[in-house]
Protein backbone atom coordinates (compact mmCIF):
# COMPACT_ATOMS: atom_id res chain seq x y z
CA UNK A 1 0.00 0.00 0.00
CA UNK A 2 2.86 2.39 0.85
CA UNK A 3 4.48 1.82 -2.57
CA UNK A 4 1.20 2.52 -4.36
CA UNK A 5 0.80 5.72 -2.37
CA UNK A 6 4.37 6.84 -3.23
CA UNK A 7 3.73 6.19 -6.93
CA UNK A 8 0.53 8.22 -6.77
CA UNK A 9 1.96 11.09 -4.72
CA UNK A 10 5.06 11.49 -6.85
CA UNK A 11 3.28 11.64 -10.20
CA UNK A 12 3.75 14.93 -12.00
CA UNK A 13 0.09 15.89 -12.15
CA UNK A 14 -0.34 15.40 -8.38
CA UNK A 15 2.66 17.62 -7.71
CA UNK A 16 1.33 20.23 -10.14
CA UNK A 17 -2.02 20.13 -8.37
CA UNK A 18 -0.35 20.61 -4.98
CA UNK A 19 1.55 23.63 -6.27
CA UNK A 20 -1.69 24.98 -7.74
CA UNK A 21 -3.50 24.63 -4.39
CA UNK A 22 -0.69 26.44 -2.55
CA UNK A 23 -0.52 29.26 -5.10
CA UNK A 24 -4.34 29.44 -5.14
CA UNK A 25 -4.42 29.82 -1.37
CA UNK A 26 -1.92 32.65 -1.48
CA UNK A 27 -3.80 34.26 -4.36
CA UNK A 28 -7.03 34.00 -2.35
CA UNK A 29 -5.41 35.90 0.53
CA UNK A 30 -4.28 38.64 -1.84
CA UNK A 31 -7.76 39.00 -3.33
CA UNK A 32 -9.37 38.99 0.12
CA UNK A 33 -7.04 41.77 1.19
CA UNK A 34 -7.80 43.68 -2.01
CA UNK A 35 -11.52 43.43 -1.34
CA UNK A 36 -11.39 44.10 2.42
CA UNK A 37 -8.68 46.77 2.45
CA UNK A 38 -9.13 48.59 -0.88
CA UNK A 39 -12.40 47.97 -2.68
CA UNK A 40 -14.84 47.82 0.23
CA UNK A 41 -13.62 51.05 1.88
CA UNK A 42 -13.84 52.84 -1.48
CA UNK A 43 -17.27 51.37 -2.10
CA UNK A 44 -18.34 52.42 1.40
CA UNK A 45 -17.09 55.93 0.72
CA UNK A 46 -19.03 56.12 -2.53
CA UNK A 47 -22.16 54.83 -0.79
CA UNK A 48 -22.00 57.47 1.93
CA UNK A 49 -19.21 56.45 4.29
CA UNK A 50 -20.77 53.10 5.15
CA UNK A 51 -18.60 50.23 6.40
CA UNK A 52 -20.15 47.43 4.36
CA UNK A 53 -18.58 44.69 6.47
CA UNK A 54 -20.53 45.92 9.49
CA UNK A 55 -23.91 45.82 7.76
CA UNK A 56 -26.25 43.43 9.53
CA UNK A 57 -29.89 42.75 10.21
CA UNK A 58 -30.45 42.24 13.91
CA UNK A 59 -32.94 39.47 14.59
CA UNK A 60 -32.65 39.54 18.36
CA UNK A 61 -30.87 42.12 20.48
CA UNK A 62 -28.39 40.79 22.96
CA UNK A 63 -28.58 41.31 26.70
CA UNK A 64 -26.64 40.13 29.75
CA UNK A 65 -27.63 36.49 29.30
CA UNK A 66 -27.96 36.08 25.53
CA UNK A 67 -25.82 37.11 22.61
CA UNK A 68 -27.07 39.22 19.75
CA UNK A 69 -28.51 37.26 16.84
CA UNK A 70 -27.98 38.96 13.48
CA UNK A 71 -27.65 38.28 9.78
CA UNK A 72 -24.30 39.79 8.77
CA UNK A 73 -25.06 40.41 5.12
CA UNK A 74 -22.18 42.88 4.76
CA UNK A 75 -19.65 40.09 5.29
CA UNK A 76 -21.65 37.98 2.83
CA UNK A 77 -21.43 40.77 0.25
CA UNK A 78 -17.67 40.91 0.76
CA UNK A 79 -17.39 37.16 0.20
CA UNK A 80 -19.42 37.44 -2.99
CA UNK A 81 -17.12 40.22 -4.18
CA UNK A 82 -14.10 38.03 -3.31
CA UNK A 83 -15.56 35.20 -5.37
CA UNK A 84 -16.30 37.44 -8.35
CA UNK A 85 -12.80 38.91 -8.37
CA UNK A 86 -11.12 35.50 -8.03
CA UNK A 87 -13.37 34.04 -10.75
CA UNK A 88 -12.66 36.95 -13.08
CA UNK A 89 -8.92 36.71 -12.43
CA UNK A 90 -8.87 32.98 -13.17
CA UNK A 91 -10.98 33.57 -16.30
CA UNK A 92 -8.52 36.20 -17.54
CA UNK A 93 -5.51 33.96 -16.80
CA UNK A 94 -7.07 31.03 -18.67
CA UNK A 95 -8.04 33.32 -21.53
CA UNK A 96 -4.46 34.63 -21.76
CA UNK A 97 -3.03 31.10 -21.79
CA UNK A 98 -5.56 30.02 -24.44
CA UNK A 99 -4.68 33.00 -26.65
CA UNK A 100 -0.96 32.27 -26.31
CA UNK A 101 -1.53 28.64 -27.29
CA UNK A 102 -3.61 29.70 -30.30
CA UNK A 103 -0.81 32.01 -31.45
CA UNK A 104 1.70 29.18 -31.13
CA UNK A 105 -0.55 26.86 -33.14
CA UNK A 106 -1.19 29.49 -35.82
CA UNK A 107 2.47 30.36 -36.25
CA UNK A 108 3.74 28.82 -39.48
CA UNK A 109 6.24 26.06 -38.87
CA UNK A 110 9.82 26.79 -39.79
CA UNK A 111 10.66 25.49 -43.25
CA UNK A 112 12.15 22.06 -42.85
CA UNK A 113 15.26 21.10 -44.76
CA UNK A 114 14.61 18.36 -47.30
CA UNK A 115 15.34 14.96 -45.83
CA UNK A 116 18.70 13.39 -46.56
CA UNK A 117 18.36 10.73 -49.27
CA UNK A 118 18.57 7.17 -48.04
CA UNK A 119 21.49 4.88 -48.89
CA UNK A 120 19.40 3.14 -51.56
CA UNK A 121 18.51 6.45 -53.20
CA UNK A 122 22.18 7.50 -53.23
CA UNK A 123 23.19 4.18 -54.80
CA UNK A 124 20.47 4.44 -57.45
CA UNK A 125 21.58 8.01 -58.26
CA UNK A 126 25.16 6.82 -58.71
CA UNK A 127 24.02 4.00 -61.02
CA UNK A 128 21.93 6.49 -63.03
CA UNK A 129 24.90 8.84 -63.37
CA UNK A 130 27.19 5.98 -64.47
CA UNK A 131 24.65 4.85 -67.06
CA UNK A 132 24.42 8.40 -68.40
CA UNK A 133 28.21 8.57 -68.66
CA UNK A 134 28.39 5.23 -70.49
CA UNK A 135 25.65 6.18 -72.93
CA UNK A 136 27.40 9.51 -73.55
CA UNK A 137 30.71 7.71 -74.30
CA UNK A 138 29.07 5.34 -76.76
CA UNK A 139 27.39 8.13 -78.74
CA UNK A 140 30.62 10.10 -79.05
VEXVEX-159173 format. One line per field, with one value per residue: residue number from 1; residue in three letters; x, y, z of N, C-alpha, C in turn. Coordinates in nm, 2 decimals, m for minus. Layout:
! VEXVEX-159173
seq = (NUM; ...) .
type = (ALA; ...) .
npx = (X; ...) .
npy = (Y; ...) .
npz = (Z; ...) .
capx = (X; ...) .
capy = (Y; ...) .
capz = (Z; ...) .
cpx = (X; ...) .
cpy = (Y; ...) .
cpz = (Z; ...) .
! end
This chain:
! VEXVEX-159173
seq = (1; 2; 3; 4; 5; 6; 7; 8; 9; 10; 11; 12; 13; 14; 15; 16; 17; 18; 19; 20; 21; 22; 23; 24; 25; 26; 27; 28; 29; 30; 31; 32; 33; 34; 35; 36; 37; 38; 39; 40; 41; 42; 43; 44; 45; 46; 47; 48; 49; 50; 51; 52; 53; 54; 55; 56; 57; 58; 59; 60; 61; 62; 63; 64; 65; 66; 67; 68; 69; 70; 71; 72; 73; 74; 75; 76; 77; 78; 79; 80; 81; 82; 83; 84; 85; 86; 87; 88; 89; 90; 91; 92; 93; 94; 95; 96; 97; 98; 99; 100; 101; 102; 103; 104; 105; 106; 107; 108; 109; 110; 111; 112; 113; 114; 115; 116; 117; 118; 119; 120; 121; 122; 123; 124; 125; 126; 127; 128; 129; 130; 131; 132; 133; 134; 135; 136; 137; 138; 139; 140) .
type = (UNK; UNK; UNK; UNK; UNK; UNK; UNK; UNK; UNK; UNK; UNK; UNK; UNK; UNK; UNK; UNK; UNK; UNK; UNK; UNK; UNK; UNK; UNK; UNK; UNK; UNK; UNK; UNK; UNK; UNK; UNK; UNK; UNK; UNK; UNK; UNK; UNK; UNK; UNK; UNK; UNK; UNK; UNK; UNK; UNK; UNK; UNK; UNK; UNK; UNK; UNK; UNK; UNK; UNK; UNK; UNK; UNK; UNK; UNK; UNK; UNK; UNK; UNK; UNK; UNK; UNK; UNK; UNK; UNK; UNK; UNK; UNK; UNK; UNK; UNK; UNK; UNK; UNK; UNK; UNK; UNK; UNK; UNK; UNK; UNK; UNK; UNK; UNK; UNK; UNK; UNK; UNK; UNK; UNK; UNK; UNK; UNK; UNK; UNK; UNK; UNK; UNK; UNK; UNK; UNK; UNK; UNK; UNK; UNK; UNK; UNK; UNK; UNK; UNK; UNK; UNK; UNK; UNK; UNK; UNK; UNK; UNK; UNK; UNK; UNK; UNK; UNK; UNK; UNK; UNK; UNK; UNK; UNK; UNK; UNK; UNK; UNK; UNK; UNK; UNK) .
npx = (0.08; 0.20; 0.39; 0.22; 0.10; 0.32; 0.39; 0.16; 0.16; 0.39; 0.36; 0.36; 0.13; 0.00; 0.18; 0.18; m0.08; m0.07; 0.10; m0.05; m0.27; m0.15; m0.05; m0.30; m0.42; m0.26; m0.31; m0.58; m0.57; m0.45; m0.65; m0.86; m0.76; m0.74; m1.01; m1.12; m0.95; m0.91; m1.11; m1.37; m1.36; m1.35; m1.59; m1.77; m1.72; m1.81; m2.08; m2.17; m2.00; m2.02; m1.95; m1.93; m1.88; m1.98; m2.25; m2.56; m2.85; m3.04; m3.17; m3.24; m3.19; m2.90; m2.85; m2.77; m2.76; m2.80; m2.66; m2.63; m2.83; m2.79; m2.81; m2.54; m2.51; m2.33; m2.07; m2.12; m2.17; m1.91; m1.78; m1.90; m1.81; m1.53; m1.53; m1.62; m1.41; m1.19; m1.29; m1.31; m1.04; m0.92; m1.05; m0.95; m0.67; m0.68; m0.79; m0.58; m0.37; m0.49; m0.51; m0.24; m0.16; m0.31; m0.19; 0.07; 0.00; m0.10; 0.12; 0.33; 0.50; 0.86; 1.05; 1.13; 1.43; 1.50; 1.47; 1.75; 1.87; 1.82; 2.03; 1.99; 1.87; 2.08; 2.26; 2.12; 2.11; 2.38; 2.42; 2.25; 2.39; 2.63; 2.53; 2.44; 2.68; 2.81; 2.64; 2.68; 2.95; 2.94; 2.79; 2.96) .
npy = (m0.12; 0.12; 0.16; 0.19; 0.43; 0.61; 0.60; 0.72; 0.98; 1.09; 1.14; 1.35; 1.51; 1.52; 1.66; 1.90; 1.98; 2.01; 2.23; 2.42; 2.44; 2.55; 2.80; 2.90; 2.93; 3.13; 3.33; 3.37; 3.49; 3.74; 3.85; 3.86; 4.05; 4.27; 4.31; 4.36; 4.56; 4.76; 4.78; 4.76; 4.97; 5.19; 5.15; 5.18; 5.45; 5.57; 5.50; 5.66; 5.68; 5.43; 5.14; 4.85; 4.59; 4.59; 4.58; 4.46; 4.27; 4.28; 4.03; 3.95; 4.13; 4.15; 4.07; 4.07; 3.80; 3.66; 3.64; 3.87; 3.81; 3.80; 3.87; 3.89; 4.04; 4.21; 4.11; 3.88; 4.00; 4.09; 3.85; 3.75; 3.94; 3.89; 3.63; 3.69; 3.85; 3.67; 3.47; 3.61; 3.68; 3.43; 3.35; 3.54; 3.47; 3.21; 3.27; 3.43; 3.23; 3.05; 3.22; 3.26; 2.99; 2.95; 3.13; 3.02; 2.78; 2.88; 3.00; 2.98; 2.68; 2.64; 2.64; 2.32; 2.15; 1.96; 1.61; 1.40; 1.19; 0.84; 0.55; 0.37; 0.54; 0.71; 0.52; 0.44; 0.68; 0.71; 0.49; 0.57; 0.80; 0.68; 0.52; 0.72; 0.84; 0.63; 0.59; 0.83; 0.82; 0.62; 0.73; 0.92) .
npz = (0.00; 0.08; m0.12; m0.35; m0.28; m0.27; m0.55; m0.65; m0.52; m0.61; m0.88; m1.17; m1.22; m0.98; m0.82; m0.95; m0.91; m0.63; m0.61; m0.74; m0.56; m0.34; m0.44; m0.52; m0.27; m0.16; m0.35; m0.31; m0.05; m0.12; m0.29; m0.11; 0.07; m0.10; m0.16; 0.11; 0.21; 0.02; m0.20; m0.07; 0.14; m0.04; m0.18; 0.03; 0.09; m0.15; m0.12; 0.08; 0.31; 0.45; 0.63; 0.48; 0.57; 0.82; 0.80; 0.90; 0.99; 1.26; 1.44; 1.69; 1.98; 2.19; 2.54; 2.89; 2.93; 2.69; 2.36; 2.08; 1.80; 1.46; 1.11; 0.92; 0.66; 0.53; 0.55; 0.40; 0.15; 0.10; 0.07; m0.16; m0.34; m0.32; m0.44; m0.70; m0.80; m0.78; m0.95; m1.19; m1.23; m1.26; m1.49; m1.67; m1.67; m1.77; m2.02; m2.13; m2.14; m2.32; m2.55; m2.60; m2.66; m2.89; m3.07; m3.09; m3.21; m3.46; m3.57; m3.85; m3.93; m3.91; m4.21; m4.32; m4.37; m4.67; m4.65; m4.59; m4.85; m4.87; m4.82; m5.03; m5.22; m5.28; m5.39; m5.62; m5.76; m5.82; m5.99; m6.20; m6.28; m6.37; m6.58; m6.75; m6.82; m6.95; m7.17; m7.29; m7.37; m7.56; m7.77; m7.86) .
capx = (0.00; 0.29; 0.45; 0.12; 0.08; 0.44; 0.37; 0.05; 0.20; 0.51; 0.33; 0.38; 0.01; m0.03; 0.27; 0.13; m0.20; m0.03; 0.15; m0.17; m0.35; m0.07; m0.05; m0.43; m0.44; m0.19; m0.38; m0.70; m0.54; m0.43; m0.78; m0.94; m0.70; m0.78; m1.15; m1.14; m0.87; m0.91; m1.24; m1.48; m1.36; m1.38; m1.73; m1.83; m1.71; m1.90; m2.22; m2.20; m1.92; m2.08; m1.86; m2.02; m1.86; m2.05; m2.39; m2.62; m2.99; m3.05; m3.29; m3.26; m3.09; m2.84; m2.86; m2.66; m2.76; m2.80; m2.58; m2.71; m2.85; m2.80; m2.76; m2.43; m2.51; m2.22; m1.96; m2.16; m2.14; m1.77; m1.74; m1.94; m1.71; m1.41; m1.56; m1.63; m1.28; m1.11; m1.34; m1.27; m0.89; m0.89; m1.10; m0.85; m0.55; m0.71; m0.80; m0.45; m0.30; m0.56; m0.47; m0.10; m0.15; m0.36; m0.08; 0.17; m0.06; m0.12; 0.25; 0.37; 0.62; 0.98; 1.07; 1.22; 1.53; 1.46; 1.53; 1.87; 1.84; 1.86; 2.15; 1.94; 1.85; 2.22; 2.32; 2.05; 2.16; 2.52; 2.40; 2.19; 2.49; 2.72; 2.46; 2.44; 2.82; 2.84; 2.56; 2.74; 3.07; 2.91; 2.74; 3.06) .
capy = (0.00; 0.24; 0.18; 0.25; 0.57; 0.68; 0.62; 0.82; 1.11; 1.15; 1.16; 1.49; 1.59; 1.54; 1.76; 2.02; 2.01; 2.06; 2.36; 2.50; 2.46; 2.64; 2.93; 2.94; 2.98; 3.26; 3.43; 3.40; 3.59; 3.86; 3.90; 3.90; 4.18; 4.37; 4.34; 4.41; 4.68; 4.86; 4.80; 4.78; 5.10; 5.28; 5.14; 5.24; 5.59; 5.61; 5.48; 5.75; 5.64; 5.31; 5.02; 4.74; 4.47; 4.59; 4.58; 4.34; 4.27; 4.22; 3.95; 3.95; 4.21; 4.08; 4.13; 4.01; 3.65; 3.61; 3.71; 3.92; 3.73; 3.90; 3.83; 3.98; 4.04; 4.29; 4.01; 3.80; 4.08; 4.09; 3.72; 3.74; 4.02; 3.80; 3.52; 3.74; 3.89; 3.55; 3.40; 3.69; 3.67; 3.30; 3.36; 3.62; 3.40; 3.10; 3.33; 3.46; 3.11; 3.00; 3.30; 3.23; 2.86; 2.97; 3.20; 2.92; 2.69; 2.95; 3.04; 2.88; 2.61; 2.68; 2.55; 2.21; 2.11; 1.84; 1.50; 1.34; 1.07; 0.72; 0.49; 0.31; 0.64; 0.75; 0.42; 0.44; 0.80; 0.68; 0.40; 0.65; 0.88; 0.60; 0.48; 0.84; 0.86; 0.52; 0.62; 0.95; 0.77; 0.53; 0.81; 1.01) .
capz = (0.00; 0.08; m0.26; m0.44; m0.24; m0.32; m0.69; m0.68; m0.47; m0.68; m1.02; m1.20; m1.21; m0.84; m0.77; m1.01; m0.84; m0.50; m0.63; m0.77; m0.44; m0.25; m0.51; m0.51; m0.14; m0.15; m0.44; m0.23; 0.05; m0.18; m0.33; 0.01; 0.12; m0.20; m0.13; 0.24; 0.24; m0.09; m0.27; 0.02; 0.19; m0.15; m0.21; 0.14; 0.07; m0.25; m0.08; 0.19; 0.43; 0.52; 0.64; 0.44; 0.65; 0.95; 0.78; 0.95; 1.02; 1.39; 1.46; 1.84; 2.05; 2.30; 2.67; 2.97; 2.93; 2.55; 2.26; 1.97; 1.68; 1.35; 0.98; 0.88; 0.51; 0.48; 0.53; 0.28; 0.02; 0.08; 0.02; m0.30; m0.42; m0.33; m0.54; m0.83; m0.84; m0.80; m1.07; m1.31; m1.24; m1.32; m1.63; m1.75; m1.68; m1.87; m2.15; m2.18; m2.18; m2.44; m2.66; m2.63; m2.73; m3.03; m3.14; m3.11; m3.31; m3.58; m3.62; m3.95; m3.89; m3.98; m4.33; m4.29; m4.48; m4.73; m4.58; m4.66; m4.93; m4.80; m4.89; m5.16; m5.32; m5.32; m5.48; m5.75; m5.83; m5.87; m6.10; m6.30; m6.34; m6.45; m6.71; m6.84; m6.87; m7.05; m7.29; m7.36; m7.43; m7.68; m7.87; m7.90) .
cpx = (0.09; 0.35; 0.35; 0.10; 0.20; 0.43; 0.27; 0.10; 0.31; 0.48; 0.33; 0.25; m0.03; 0.05; 0.22; 0.01; m0.17; 0.02; 0.04; m0.25; m0.28; m0.07; m0.19; m0.47; m0.38; m0.26; m0.51; m0.68; m0.52; m0.56; m0.86; m0.89; m0.74; m0.92; m1.17; m1.07; m0.87; m1.05; m1.35; m1.48; m1.40; m1.53; m1.81; m1.83; m1.81; m2.05; m2.25; m2.13; m1.98; m1.97; m1.94; m2.00; m1.94; m2.20; m2.45; m2.77; m3.00; m3.18; m3.34; m3.15; m3.03; m2.86; m2.75; m2.65; m2.76; m2.72; m2.68; m2.72; m2.88; m2.75; m2.66; m2.42; m2.39; m2.10; m2.00; m2.14; m1.99; m1.72; m1.78; m1.85; m1.58; m1.42; m1.56; m1.49; m1.19; m1.16; m1.29; m1.12; m0.85; m0.93; m1.00; m0.72; m0.57; m0.72; m0.67; m0.37; m0.36; m0.51; m0.32; m0.08; m0.20; m0.26; 0.03; 0.13; m0.07; 0.01; 0.29; 0.50; 0.74; 1.00; 1.17; 1.31; 1.48; 1.54; 1.65; 1.83; 1.89; 1.98; 2.11; 1.92; 1.99; 2.28; 2.25; 2.09; 2.30; 2.51; 2.35; 2.30; 2.59; 2.66; 2.46; 2.58; 2.85; 2.76; 2.62; 2.87; 3.05; 2.86; 2.85; 3.16) .
cpy = (0.13; 0.27; 0.24; 0.40; 0.66; 0.71; 0.73; 0.96; 1.17; 1.17; 1.31; 1.57; 1.61; 1.65; 1.90; 2.07; 2.07; 2.20; 2.46; 2.53; 2.57; 2.79; 2.98; 3.00; 3.12; 3.37; 3.47; 3.50; 3.73; 3.93; 3.94; 4.03; 4.29; 4.41; 4.41; 4.54; 4.79; 4.88; 4.83; 4.92; 5.21; 5.28; 5.20; 5.39; 5.64; 5.60; 5.57; 5.71; 5.53; 5.20; 4.90; 4.62; 4.47; 4.59; 4.45; 4.37; 4.21; 4.15; 3.95; 4.03; 4.13; 4.15; 4.06; 3.86; 3.59; 3.70; 3.76; 3.82; 3.82; 3.83; 3.93; 3.97; 4.12; 4.20; 3.92; 3.87; 4.08; 3.96; 3.70; 3.82; 3.95; 3.70; 3.58; 3.79; 3.77; 3.48; 3.48; 3.68; 3.54; 3.29; 3.43; 3.54; 3.28; 3.16; 3.37; 3.34; 3.05; 3.08; 3.27; 3.09; 2.87; 3.03; 3.10; 2.82; 2.75; 2.99; 2.93; 2.81; 2.65; 2.58; 2.44; 2.18; 1.98; 1.72; 1.44; 1.21; 0.95; 0.66; 0.43; 0.42; 0.70; 0.65; 0.42; 0.57; 0.78; 0.59; 0.48; 0.73; 0.80; 0.56; 0.60; 0.86; 0.75; 0.55; 0.74; 0.91; 0.69; 0.62; 0.90; 0.95) .
cpz = (0.00; m0.05; m0.35; m0.41; m0.29; m0.47; m0.73; m0.64; m0.55; m0.83; m1.05; m1.18; m1.07; m0.78; m0.83; m0.94; m0.70; m0.51; m0.66; m0.65; m0.35; m0.31; m0.50; m0.38; m0.11; m0.23; m0.37; m0.12; m0.01; m0.23; m0.21; 0.07; 0.03; m0.18; 0.00; 0.26; 0.14; m0.14; m0.17; 0.09; 0.08; m0.18; m0.10; 0.13; m0.03; m0.21; 0.04; 0.32; 0.51; 0.52; 0.61; 0.52; 0.78; 0.93; 0.83; 0.98; 1.16; 1.41; 1.61; 1.90; 2.16; 2.43; 2.76; 2.96; 2.79; 2.46; 2.15; 1.86; 1.56; 1.22; 0.93; 0.73; 0.45; 0.45; 0.41; 0.15; m0.01; 0.02; m0.12; m0.39; m0.43; m0.44; m0.68; m0.88; m0.87; m0.93; m1.20; m1.33; m1.31; m1.46; m1.72; m1.77; m1.78; m2.01; m2.21; m2.22; m2.31; m2.57; m2.70; m2.70; m2.87; m3.12; m3.18; m3.22; m3.45; m3.65; m3.73; m3.90; m3.97; m4.10; m4.29; m4.40; m4.54; m4.66; m4.66; m4.73; m4.86; m4.88; m5.02; m5.26; m5.37; m5.42; m5.62; m5.82; m5.89; m5.99; m6.22; m6.37; m6.42; m6.58; m6.80; m6.90; m6.97; m7.18; m7.37; m7.42; m7.56; m7.79; m7.93; m8.00) .
! end
